[in-house]
Amino acid sequence: AGHKVPQIAAQIAVTSYASYIQAGYKMEKWTPYVRYDSVQTDESQTSDPSYYQKDTTVGVGYKINDNVNARVEDHLIHGYGLAVAGGDMAAGTGKTDWNLMAAEVNFLF
């Protein structure tokens, strides 16, 4: 999946894009998977990690029952463009390579 937002006069001052690809394999209640996400918040700044973020994720999901799923994933991230775009961090102040572990439980009602 992916999207690209072109520059539109003053409303959007830069061209940005985001895409991802994911593959998994279901084995009874377990589903291991890998995913690669890529975001470029300003295509004129392709070498500045303040304006891109590339995320390689390895994870596993487990179906507890028909209504409850759990998953754990490890993200290996290069760049911090989403934190800058969201206003959580100033450009030029982030760590280029970082790691994030995430665990979640999903309920379906």
Number of C-alpha atoms within 10 A of each C-alpha: 8 11 11 13 13 13 13 10 8 7 7 11 11 16 15 19 16 17 14 15 12 13 10 15 11 12 9 8 11 17 16 17 16 17 15 17 17 19 23 24 23 20 15 12 13 12 10 17 22 26 24 27 22 22 22 18 19 18 18 18 20 18 16 13 10 9 10 13 17 16 17 15 18 17 19 16 20 18 23 27 25 17 17 19 16 9 10 9 15 14 16 13 11 16 12 16 14 13 12 11 12 10 12 10 13 12 10 7 6
